[in-house]
Amino acid sequence: MTKKLFLFILFAFFLSFPSITNAQDFKSDYQVEYYLSEEEDYLPTKVIFNIKITNLRSDVYVKKFSLGFPKNFIIHNIKASDD
């Protein structure tokens, strides 16, 4: 599988799942960085998501946030933080 095809499939996946938010209450900013490397027939990829959620109302707070991935993705080394 070529790198371009892999990137196309990855971007198509993320664009095909709309996020469910109430636009009046929150603002979400996403910065996604992809680091690709090629090893024979394997394409290990490091992906960093920087997601900033801003409350637009003082009486409403984000209670839950999630990211979904296909079952065939091998995911490890997950780190999350909140300031």
Secondary structure, DSSP 8 states (H G I E B T S, - for coil): --HHHHHHHHHHHHHHS-----TTTEEEEEEEEEEE--BTTB--EEEEEEEEEEESSTT-----------TT-----------
